[in-house]
Amino acid sequence: MSMRTEAFEHLNNFSENYLSKYSSDRNFDFGKDNRTNTSCLSKYLTHRVIDELEVIKSAHSKYSYLTIEKFIQEVFWRTYWKGWLELRPRVWKAYREDLVKLEEYKKNINYQNSINAKTTVECFNDWAQELKETGYLHNHARMWFASIWIFTLKLPWQLGADFFLKHLLDGDAASNTLSWRWVAGLQTKGKHYLATSWNINKFSAKKYNNLKLNENTSPIFESENFTQVPIHFDNLVNENSLFLIHNLDSCYLLKHKQKTFNNYGLFDFNDVLDKENYSKNVLDFKAKINLEILEQIKSDFGANMILKNSDDLFKVIKEKKIEHVIMPYLTCGYENDFISQLKDKVKICYLARDYDQFCFPFSTKGFFGFKDQIHKILTKFL
Ligand SMILES: Cc1cc2nc3c(=O)[nH]c(=O)nc-3n(C[C@H](O)[C@H](O)[C@H](O)COP(=O)(O)OP(=O)(O)OC[C@H]3O[C@@H](n4cnc5c(N)ncnc54)[C@H](O)[C@@H]3O)c2cc1C
Protein backbone atom coordinates (compact mmCIF):
# COMPACT_ATOMS: atom_id res chain seq x y z
CA MET A 1 0.00 0.00 0.00
CA SER A 2 1.40 3.44 -0.86
CA MET A 3 1.96 5.89 1.95
CA ARG A 4 -0.67 8.19 0.50
CA THR A 5 -3.27 5.39 0.51
CA GLU A 6 -2.17 4.52 4.05
CA ALA A 7 -2.64 8.18 5.08
CA PHE A 8 -6.15 8.33 3.59
CA GLU A 9 -7.14 5.02 5.20
CA HIS A 10 -5.84 6.28 8.51
CA LEU A 11 -7.73 9.55 8.10
CA ASN A 12 -11.00 7.76 7.18
CA ASN A 13 -10.75 5.45 10.15
CA PHE A 14 -10.01 8.36 12.47
CA SER A 15 -12.86 10.46 11.01
CA GLU A 16 -15.41 7.68 11.17
CA ASN A 17 -14.60 6.41 14.64
CA TYR A 18 -12.85 9.04 16.75
CA LEU A 19 -13.04 12.53 15.28
CA SER A 20 -16.39 13.42 16.85
CA LYS A 21 -14.80 13.05 20.30
CA TYR A 22 -11.56 14.83 19.38
CA SER A 23 -12.22 18.08 21.20
CA SER A 24 -12.97 16.37 24.53
CA ASP A 25 -10.34 13.60 24.32
CA ARG A 26 -7.41 15.09 22.47
CA ASN A 27 -5.44 16.25 25.54
CA PHE A 28 -5.09 12.76 27.00
CA ASP A 29 -1.90 10.87 26.31
CA PHE A 30 -3.14 7.28 26.57
CA GLY A 31 0.30 5.86 25.74
CA LYS A 32 2.05 4.67 22.63
CA ASP A 33 -0.23 1.65 22.09
CA ASN A 34 -3.43 3.67 22.28
CA ARG A 35 -3.24 6.55 19.87
CA THR A 36 -6.75 6.97 18.53
CA ASN A 37 -7.86 10.16 20.27
CA THR A 38 -5.76 12.33 17.95
CA SER A 39 -5.29 11.76 14.24
CA CYS A 40 -1.54 10.89 14.17
CA LEU A 41 -1.49 12.39 10.69
CA SER A 42 1.41 14.72 11.43
CA LYS A 43 4.15 12.64 9.78
CA TYR A 44 2.11 12.65 6.56
CA LEU A 45 1.17 16.33 6.80
CA THR A 46 4.76 17.45 7.41
CA HIS A 47 5.74 15.82 4.14
CA ARG A 48 2.46 16.67 2.46
CA VAL A 49 1.95 13.04 1.57
CA ILE A 50 -1.59 14.25 2.14
CA ASP A 51 -2.16 17.98 2.40
CA GLU A 52 -3.99 20.26 4.84
CA LEU A 53 -6.96 20.89 2.55
CA GLU A 54 -7.39 17.20 1.81
CA VAL A 55 -7.53 16.45 5.54
CA ILE A 56 -9.98 19.26 6.23
CA LYS A 57 -12.17 18.43 3.21
CA SER A 58 -12.39 14.77 4.14
CA ALA A 59 -13.23 15.50 7.79
CA HIS A 60 -15.74 18.17 6.80
CA SER A 61 -17.49 15.80 4.38
CA LYS A 62 -18.55 13.71 7.41
CA TYR A 63 -19.32 16.36 10.04
CA SER A 64 -20.53 19.92 10.33
CA TYR A 65 -17.89 22.60 10.82
CA LEU A 66 -18.99 23.16 14.41
CA THR A 67 -18.56 19.48 15.38
CA ILE A 68 -14.97 19.44 14.16
CA GLU A 69 -13.99 23.08 14.65
CA LYS A 70 -11.25 22.21 17.17
CA PHE A 71 -9.66 19.69 14.80
CA ILE A 72 -9.73 22.13 11.88
CA GLN A 73 -8.14 24.79 14.08
CA GLU A 74 -5.34 22.41 15.04
CA VAL A 75 -4.60 21.71 11.39
CA PHE A 76 -4.43 25.47 10.89
CA TRP A 77 -1.88 25.79 13.70
CA ARG A 78 0.57 24.16 11.32
CA THR A 79 -0.17 26.71 8.60
CA TYR A 80 -0.09 29.56 11.11
CA TRP A 81 3.36 28.59 12.46
CA LYS A 82 4.73 28.18 8.95
CA GLY A 83 3.47 31.61 7.92
CA TRP A 84 4.79 33.15 11.16
CA LEU A 85 8.31 31.85 10.53
CA GLU A 86 8.25 32.76 6.82
CA LEU A 87 7.47 36.32 7.88
CA ARG A 88 10.38 36.28 10.36
CA PRO A 89 13.08 34.01 8.85
CA ARG A 90 15.65 35.63 11.15
CA VAL A 91 14.16 33.56 14.02
CA TRP A 92 15.29 30.38 12.27
CA LYS A 93 18.68 31.90 11.42
CA ALA A 94 19.23 33.01 15.03
CA TYR A 95 18.27 29.51 16.24
CA ARG A 96 20.87 27.96 13.93
CA GLU A 97 23.50 30.45 15.09
CA ASP A 98 22.71 29.58 18.70
CA LEU A 99 23.09 25.87 17.94
CA VAL A 100 26.58 26.49 16.58
CA LYS A 101 27.50 28.34 19.79
CA LEU A 102 26.02 25.51 21.87
CA GLU A 103 27.95 22.71 20.14
CA GLU A 104 30.41 22.39 23.06
CA TYR A 105 27.48 22.23 25.51
CA LYS A 106 26.56 18.84 24.07
CA LYS A 107 29.36 17.33 26.17
CA ASN A 108 27.57 18.52 29.33
CA ILE A 109 26.57 15.52 31.45
CA ASN A 110 23.13 16.95 32.18
CA TYR A 111 22.45 17.23 28.44
CA GLN A 112 23.81 13.73 27.77
CA ASN A 113 21.64 12.26 30.52
CA SER A 114 18.61 14.03 29.11
CA ILE A 115 18.92 12.77 25.55
CA ASN A 116 19.77 9.29 26.85
CA ALA A 117 16.75 9.05 29.14
CA LYS A 118 18.89 8.95 32.28
CA THR A 119 17.65 11.91 34.30
CA THR A 120 16.06 11.72 37.74
CA VAL A 121 12.66 12.61 36.23
CA GLU A 122 10.95 9.32 35.36
CA CYS A 123 8.28 10.65 33.00
CA PHE A 124 10.86 12.68 31.09
CA ASN A 125 13.00 9.55 30.59
CA ASP A 126 9.93 7.65 29.33
CA TRP A 127 9.22 10.33 26.73
CA ALA A 128 12.87 10.61 25.63
CA GLN A 129 12.85 6.85 25.10
CA GLU A 130 9.50 6.87 23.30
CA LEU A 131 10.60 9.67 20.99
CA LYS A 132 13.75 7.83 19.98
CA GLU A 133 11.92 4.55 19.47
CA THR A 134 8.77 5.74 17.69
CA GLY A 135 9.57 9.17 16.24
CA TYR A 136 6.39 10.52 17.84
CA LEU A 137 5.13 12.08 21.06
CA HIS A 138 1.63 13.21 21.97
CA ASN A 139 1.23 17.01 21.92
CA HIS A 140 0.81 17.21 25.69
CA ALA A 141 3.93 15.08 26.24
CA ARG A 142 5.84 17.42 23.91
CA MET A 143 4.75 20.37 26.04
CA TRP A 144 5.68 18.63 29.31
CA PHE A 145 8.99 17.42 27.91
CA ALA A 146 9.97 20.87 26.63
CA SER A 147 8.93 22.52 29.88
CA ILE A 148 10.91 20.06 32.04
CA TRP A 149 13.89 20.38 29.70
CA ILE A 150 13.94 24.17 30.05
CA PHE A 151 12.71 24.84 33.59
CA THR A 152 13.57 21.74 35.66
CA LEU A 153 16.67 20.43 33.91
CA LYS A 154 17.75 24.00 33.04
CA LEU A 155 18.99 23.12 29.58
CA PRO A 156 19.09 25.53 26.61
CA TRP A 157 15.77 25.36 24.73
CA GLN A 158 17.57 25.35 21.38
CA LEU A 159 19.21 21.99 22.15
CA GLY A 160 15.84 20.52 23.08
CA ALA A 161 14.29 21.78 19.85
CA ASP A 162 17.22 20.27 17.97
CA PHE A 163 16.75 16.89 19.70
CA PHE A 164 13.05 16.93 18.74
CA LEU A 165 13.54 18.04 15.14
CA LYS A 166 16.01 15.25 14.50
CA HIS A 167 13.92 12.49 16.05
CA LEU A 168 10.32 13.36 15.18
CA LEU A 169 8.98 11.80 11.99
CA ASP A 170 6.79 14.90 11.74
CA GLY A 171 9.71 17.23 12.55
CA ASP A 172 8.94 20.62 11.07
CA ALA A 173 11.20 23.65 11.49
CA ALA A 174 8.32 26.06 12.07
CA SER A 175 5.99 24.03 14.33
CA ASN A 176 8.91 22.72 16.35
CA THR A 177 11.05 25.85 16.82
CA LEU A 178 8.06 28.06 17.53
CA SER A 179 6.44 25.58 19.93
CA TRP A 180 9.68 25.37 21.90
CA ARG A 181 9.86 29.16 21.93
CA TRP A 182 6.25 29.24 23.10
CA VAL A 183 6.97 26.86 26.01
CA ALA A 184 10.04 28.93 26.98
CA GLY A 185 8.01 32.17 27.07
CA LEU A 186 9.71 33.76 24.06
CA GLN A 187 6.87 33.44 21.57
CA THR A 188 4.18 35.07 23.71
CA LYS A 189 6.65 37.27 25.53
CA GLY A 190 6.76 36.66 29.27
CA LYS A 191 4.20 33.82 29.12
CA HIS A 192 5.78 30.41 29.56
CA TYR A 193 4.30 26.92 29.90
CA LEU A 194 5.04 25.22 33.21
CA ALA A 195 4.47 21.46 33.41
CA THR A 196 3.05 20.42 36.76
CA SER A 197 2.93 16.95 38.31
CA TRP A 198 -0.82 17.41 38.79
CA ASN A 199 -1.42 18.05 35.10
CA ILE A 200 0.88 15.22 33.98
CA ASN A 201 -0.85 12.73 36.28
CA LYS A 202 -4.30 13.82 35.11
CA PHE A 203 -3.62 13.53 31.37
CA SER A 204 -0.98 10.82 31.11
CA ALA A 205 -1.90 7.10 31.10
CA LYS A 206 1.04 6.17 33.29
CA LYS A 207 0.94 7.74 36.76
CA TYR A 208 4.09 9.14 38.32
CA ASN A 209 4.62 9.46 42.07
CA ASN A 210 7.15 11.83 43.57
CA LEU A 211 7.69 14.00 40.52
CA LYS A 212 9.93 16.86 41.58
CA LEU A 213 9.43 19.55 38.97
CA ASN A 214 10.28 23.20 39.05
CA GLU A 215 6.72 24.50 39.04
CA ASN A 216 7.48 28.08 39.96
CA THR A 217 9.99 29.81 37.76
CA SER A 218 10.23 32.76 35.39
CA PRO A 219 10.08 32.65 31.59
CA ILE A 220 13.19 32.90 29.43
CA PHE A 221 14.01 36.29 27.90
CA GLU A 222 15.97 37.21 24.79
CA SER A 223 17.48 40.52 23.74
CA GLU A 224 16.85 40.35 19.97
CA ASN A 225 13.60 41.71 18.55
CA PHE A 226 12.56 39.90 15.40
CA THR A 227 10.97 42.12 12.79
CA GLN A 228 8.61 41.02 10.03
CA VAL A 229 9.71 40.99 6.41
CA PRO A 230 7.38 40.54 3.41
CA ILE A 231 7.34 37.03 1.95
CA HIS A 232 8.56 36.86 -1.62
CA PHE A 233 6.73 34.46 -3.94
CA ASP A 234 8.53 33.80 -7.26
CA ASN A 235 6.90 34.03 -10.67
CA LEU A 236 7.29 30.97 -12.81
CA VAL A 237 9.67 31.04 -15.79
CA ASN A 238 9.88 27.60 -17.33
CA GLU A 239 11.99 27.70 -20.48
CA ASN A 240 14.65 24.96 -20.55
CA SER A 241 13.46 23.99 -17.16
CA LEU A 242 14.11 21.28 -14.62
CA PHE A 243 11.41 20.63 -12.06
CA LEU A 244 12.73 19.11 -8.84
CA ILE A 245 10.15 17.60 -6.54
CA HIS A 246 11.07 17.03 -2.89
CA ASN A 247 9.47 15.28 0.07
CA LEU A 248 8.32 18.40 1.91
CA ASP A 249 5.58 18.76 -0.68
CA SER A 250 5.27 15.16 -1.82
CA CYS A 251 1.83 15.37 -3.43
CA TYR A 252 2.52 18.60 -5.35
CA LEU A 253 2.74 16.85 -8.71
CA LEU A 254 -0.47 14.89 -8.17
CA LYS A 255 -2.24 18.23 -8.50
CA HIS A 256 -0.14 19.30 -11.52
CA LYS A 257 -0.04 16.19 -13.69
CA GLN A 258 0.17 18.04 -16.99
CA LYS A 259 3.71 18.10 -18.35
CA THR A 260 4.74 21.75 -17.94
CA PHE A 261 8.50 21.47 -17.56
CA ASN A 262 11.21 20.12 -19.87
CA ASN A 263 12.75 17.80 -17.30
CA TYR A 264 11.69 16.27 -14.02
CA GLY A 265 13.68 14.86 -11.10
CA LEU A 266 13.70 14.31 -7.36
CA PHE A 267 15.87 16.26 -4.94
CA ASP A 268 16.71 13.85 -2.14
CA PHE A 269 17.77 15.89 0.92
CA ASN A 270 18.82 12.91 3.05
CA ASP A 271 22.56 13.55 2.63
CA VAL A 272 22.04 17.17 3.67
CA LEU A 273 20.04 16.08 6.74
CA ASP A 274 22.44 13.26 7.57
CA LYS A 275 25.23 15.85 7.86
CA GLU A 276 23.01 17.66 10.38
CA ASN A 277 22.76 14.42 12.41
CA TYR A 278 19.12 13.58 11.76
CA SER A 279 18.23 10.23 13.34
CA LYS A 280 18.19 7.01 11.32
CA ASN A 281 14.44 6.59 11.94
CA VAL A 282 13.69 9.96 10.38
CA LEU A 283 16.06 9.44 7.45
CA ASP A 284 14.59 5.99 6.76
CA PHE A 285 11.07 7.41 6.79
CA LYS A 286 12.05 10.17 4.37
CA ALA A 287 13.84 7.63 2.13
CA LYS A 288 10.62 5.64 1.92
CA ILE A 289 8.69 8.72 0.80
CA ASN A 290 11.39 9.51 -1.75
CA LEU A 291 11.05 6.03 -3.28
CA GLU A 292 7.34 6.58 -3.77
CA ILE A 293 7.85 10.01 -5.30
CA LEU A 294 10.36 8.51 -7.69
CA GLU A 295 7.89 5.82 -8.75
CA GLN A 296 5.35 8.54 -9.41
CA ILE A 297 7.58 10.76 -11.57
CA LYS A 298 8.68 7.67 -13.45
CA SER A 299 5.15 6.69 -14.33
CA ASP A 300 3.84 10.23 -14.97
CA PHE A 301 6.81 11.83 -16.74
CA GLY A 302 9.21 8.98 -17.53
CA ALA A 303 11.76 10.60 -15.21
CA ASN A 304 14.28 8.77 -13.04
CA MET A 305 16.69 11.51 -12.04
CA ILE A 306 17.69 11.76 -8.36
CA LEU A 307 19.89 14.63 -7.21
CA LYS A 308 21.47 14.63 -3.77
CA ASN A 309 23.95 17.50 -3.67
CA SER A 310 25.14 20.60 -5.50
CA ASP A 311 27.57 18.66 -7.74
CA ASP A 312 24.69 16.50 -9.00
CA LEU A 313 22.68 19.64 -9.71
CA PHE A 314 25.47 21.49 -11.56
CA LYS A 315 26.21 18.39 -13.63
CA VAL A 316 22.60 18.06 -14.82
CA ILE A 317 22.33 21.78 -15.51
CA LYS A 318 25.40 21.58 -17.73
CA GLU A 319 24.45 18.36 -19.52
CA LYS A 320 20.85 19.33 -20.22
CA LYS A 321 21.48 23.06 -20.69
CA ILE A 322 19.00 23.91 -17.96
CA GLU A 323 18.21 27.59 -17.52
CA HIS A 324 15.61 27.42 -14.79
CA VAL A 325 15.34 25.08 -11.83
CA ILE A 326 11.90 24.97 -10.28
CA MET A 327 10.92 23.44 -6.95
CA PRO A 328 7.85 23.41 -4.78
CA TYR A 329 8.28 26.26 -2.27
CA LEU A 330 10.64 25.38 0.58
CA THR A 331 9.77 27.05 3.87
CA CYS A 332 12.42 27.80 6.54
CA GLY A 333 14.44 24.73 7.47
CA TYR A 334 17.66 22.89 6.65
CA GLU A 335 16.46 22.00 3.15
CA ASN A 336 15.75 25.62 2.28
CA ASP A 337 19.08 26.76 3.78
CA PHE A 338 20.86 24.30 1.51
CA ILE A 339 19.04 25.38 -1.67
CA SER A 340 19.21 29.10 -0.83
CA GLN A 341 23.00 29.09 -0.81
CA LEU A 342 22.96 27.84 -4.42
CA LYS A 343 20.72 30.66 -5.59
CA ASP A 344 23.59 33.00 -6.60
CA LYS A 345 24.92 30.30 -8.94
CA VAL A 346 21.70 28.89 -10.40
CA LYS A 347 18.30 30.41 -11.16
CA ILE A 348 16.04 28.58 -8.76
CA CYS A 349 12.36 29.39 -8.63
CA TYR A 350 10.13 28.28 -5.73
CA LEU A 351 6.57 27.51 -6.74
CA ALA A 352 4.22 28.24 -3.86
CA ARG A 353 0.78 26.73 -3.65
CA ASP A 354 -2.15 29.18 -3.77
CA TYR A 355 -3.08 27.97 -0.27
CA ASP A 356 0.31 28.94 1.21
CA GLN A 357 0.41 32.25 -0.64
CA PHE A 358 -3.03 33.12 0.67
CA CYS A 359 -2.59 31.91 4.26
CA PHE A 360 0.99 32.79 5.25
CA PRO A 361 0.47 36.58 5.22
CA PHE A 362 -2.26 36.18 7.88
CA SER A 363 0.35 35.07 10.45
CA THR A 364 1.30 38.61 11.38
CA LYS A 365 0.27 38.40 15.04
CA GLY A 366 -1.04 35.70 17.40
CA PHE A 367 -3.10 32.64 16.49
CA PHE A 368 -6.33 34.31 17.59
CA GLY A 369 -6.00 36.86 14.79
CA PHE A 370 -5.21 34.10 12.33
CA LYS A 371 -8.17 32.04 13.52
CA ASP A 372 -10.53 34.84 12.46
CA GLN A 373 -9.42 34.25 8.88
CA ILE A 374 -10.24 30.52 8.84
CA HIS A 375 -13.73 31.02 7.41
CA LYS A 376 -12.36 33.22 4.64
CA ILE A 377 -9.68 30.62 3.85
CA LEU A 378 -12.16 27.73 3.78
CA THR A 379 -14.65 29.66 1.64
CA LYS A 380 -11.90 30.26 -0.90
CA PHE A 381 -10.46 26.74 -0.99
CA LEU A 382 -13.15 24.20 -0.09
C1 LIG B 1 7.49 21.37 21.87
C2 LIG B 1 6.62 20.99 20.69
C3 LIG B 1 7.20 20.63 19.49
C4 LIG B 1 6.39 20.30 18.39
N1 LIG B 1 7.01 19.95 17.19
C5 LIG B 1 6.23 19.68 16.11
C6 LIG B 1 6.82 19.33 14.87
O1 LIG B 1 8.04 19.31 14.71
N2 LIG B 1 5.99 19.03 13.83
C7 LIG B 1 4.62 19.06 13.95
O2 LIG B 1 3.91 18.76 12.97
N3 LIG B 1 4.05 19.41 15.12
C8 LIG B 1 4.80 19.71 16.20
N4 LIG B 1 4.19 20.02 17.38
C9 LIG B 1 2.72 20.19 17.40
C10 LIG B 1 1.91 18.94 17.81
O3 LIG B 1 2.43 18.40 18.98
C11 LIG B 1 1.84 17.86 16.72
O4 LIG B 1 1.50 18.41 15.48
C12 LIG B 1 0.78 16.81 17.08
O5 LIG B 1 1.07 16.26 18.35
C13 LIG B 1 0.74 15.72 16.04
O6 LIG B 1 -0.14 14.69 16.43
P1 LIG B 1 -1.45 14.42 15.61
O7 LIG B 1 -1.16 14.27 14.16
O8 LIG B 1 -2.15 13.29 16.28
O9 LIG B 1 -2.25 15.78 15.84
P2 LIG B 1 -3.80 16.11 15.80
O10 LIG B 1 -4.18 16.62 17.14
O11 LIG B 1 -4.60 15.02 15.24
O12 LIG B 1 -3.86 17.38 14.82
C14 LIG B 1 -4.03 17.26 13.39
C15 LIG B 1 -2.87 17.93 12.69
O13 LIG B 1 -2.84 19.32 12.99
C16 LIG B 1 -1.48 19.76 13.11
N5 LIG B 1 -1.26 20.24 14.49
C17 LIG B 1 -1.93 19.84 15.59
N6 LIG B 1 -1.50 20.52 16.67
C18 LIG B 1 -0.54 21.35 16.24
C19 LIG B 1 0.30 22.33 16.87
N7 LIG B 1 0.20 22.61 18.16
N8 LIG B 1 1.19 23.00 16.11
C20 LIG B 1 1.30 22.76 14.78
N9 LIG B 1 0.52 21.85 14.12
C21 LIG B 1 -0.38 21.17 14.84
C22 LIG B 1 -0.59 18.58 12.80
O14 LIG B 1 -0.22 18.63 11.44
C23 LIG B 1 -1.50 17.40 13.10
O15 LIG B 1 -1.18 16.24 12.39
C24 LIG B 1 4.98 20.36 18.51
C25 LIG B 1 4.41 20.72 19.73
C26 LIG B 1 5.21 21.03 20.81
C27 LIG B 1 4.57 21.41 22.11
The ligand as a MOL file (V3000), in Angstrom:
LIG
                    3D

  0  0  0     0  0            999 V3000
M  V30 BEGIN CTAB
M  V30 COUNTS 53 58 0 0 0
M  V30 BEGIN ATOM
M  V30 1 C 7.4890 21.3730 21.8670 0
M  V30 2 C 6.6160 20.9860 20.6850 0
M  V30 3 C 7.2030 20.6290 19.4910 0
M  V30 4 C 6.3910 20.2960 18.3870 0
M  V30 5 N 7.0050 19.9480 17.1940 0
M  V30 6 C 6.2280 19.6760 16.1140 0
M  V30 7 C 6.8190 19.3270 14.8690 0
M  V30 8 O 8.0380 19.3130 14.7100 0
M  V30 9 N 5.9890 19.0300 13.8260 0
M  V30 10 C 4.6220 19.0610 13.9490 0
M  V30 11 O 3.9070 18.7640 12.9700 0
M  V30 12 N 4.0470 19.4060 15.1150 0
M  V30 13 C 4.7970 19.7050 16.1960 0
M  V30 14 N 4.1930 20.0230 17.3760 0
M  V30 15 C 2.7230 20.1880 17.4020 0
M  V30 16 C 1.9130 18.9450 17.8120 0
M  V30 17 O 2.4280 18.3980 18.9790 0
M  V30 18 C 1.8410 17.8650 16.7170 0
M  V30 19 O 1.4950 18.4130 15.4780 0
M  V30 20 C 0.7760 16.8100 17.0790 0
M  V30 21 O 1.0660 16.2570 18.3460 0
M  V30 22 C 0.7370 15.7220 16.0390 0
M  V30 23 O -0.1350 14.6900 16.4290 0
M  V30 24 P -1.4520 14.4160 15.6060 0
M  V30 25 O -1.1560 14.2710 14.1650 0
M  V30 26 O -2.1500 13.2910 16.2760 0
M  V30 27 O -2.2470 15.7850 15.8400 0
M  V30 28 P -3.8030 16.1110 15.7960 0
M  V30 29 O -4.1780 16.6170 17.1380 0
M  V30 30 O -4.6010 15.0190 15.2400 0
M  V30 31 O -3.8640 17.3790 14.8160 0
M  V30 32 C -4.0270 17.2580 13.3920 0
M  V30 33 C -2.8700 17.9290 12.6950 0
M  V30 34 O -2.8360 19.3150 12.9890 0
M  V30 35 C -1.4790 19.7640 13.1110 0
M  V30 36 N -1.2570 20.2380 14.4920 0
M  V30 37 C -1.9350 19.8370 15.5950 0
M  V30 38 N -1.5000 20.5240 16.6680 0
M  V30 39 C -0.5390 21.3520 16.2370 0
M  V30 40 C 0.2980 22.3320 16.8660 0
M  V30 41 N 0.1960 22.6110 18.1630 0
M  V30 42 N 1.1920 23.0000 16.1090 0
M  V30 43 C 1.2970 22.7560 14.7820 0
M  V30 44 N 0.5220 21.8520 14.1210 0
M  V30 45 C -0.3790 21.1680 14.8380 0
M  V30 46 C -0.5900 18.5800 12.8010 0
M  V30 47 O -0.2210 18.6280 11.4400 0
M  V30 48 C -1.5030 17.4040 13.1000 0
M  V30 49 O -1.1790 16.2380 12.3910 0
M  V30 50 C 4.9780 20.3590 18.5070 0
M  V30 51 C 4.4120 20.7240 19.7330 0
M  V30 52 C 5.2150 21.0290 20.8100 0
M  V30 53 C 4.5690 21.4130 22.1100 0
M  V30 END ATOM
M  V30 BEGIN BOND
M  V30 1 1 1 2
M  V30 2 1 2 3
M  V30 3 2 2 52
M  V30 4 2 3 4
M  V30 5 1 4 5
M  V30 6 1 4 50
M  V30 7 2 5 6
M  V30 8 1 6 7
M  V30 9 1 6 13
M  V30 10 2 7 8
M  V30 11 1 7 9
M  V30 12 1 9 10
M  V30 13 2 10 11
M  V30 14 1 10 12
M  V30 15 2 12 13
M  V30 16 1 13 14
M  V30 17 1 14 15
M  V30 18 1 14 50
M  V30 19 1 15 16
M  V30 20 1 16 17
M  V30 21 1 16 18
M  V30 22 1 18 19
M  V30 23 1 18 20
M  V30 24 1 20 21
M  V30 25 1 20 22
M  V30 26 1 22 23
M  V30 27 1 23 24
M  V30 28 2 24 25
M  V30 29 1 24 26
M  V30 30 1 24 27
M  V30 31 1 27 28
M  V30 32 2 28 29
M  V30 33 1 28 30
M  V30 34 1 28 31
M  V30 35 1 31 32
M  V30 36 1 32 33
M  V30 37 1 33 34
M  V30 38 1 33 48
M  V30 39 1 34 35
M  V30 40 1 35 36
M  V30 41 1 35 46
M  V30 42 1 36 37
M  V30 43 1 36 45
M  V30 44 2 37 38
M  V30 45 1 38 39
M  V30 46 1 39 40
M  V30 47 2 39 45
M  V30 48 1 40 41
M  V30 49 2 40 42
M  V30 50 1 42 43
M  V30 51 2 43 44
M  V30 52 1 44 45
M  V30 53 1 46 47
M  V30 54 1 46 48
M  V30 55 1 48 49
M  V30 56 2 50 51
M  V30 57 1 51 52
M  V30 58 1 52 53
M  V30 END BOND
M  V30 END CTAB
M  END
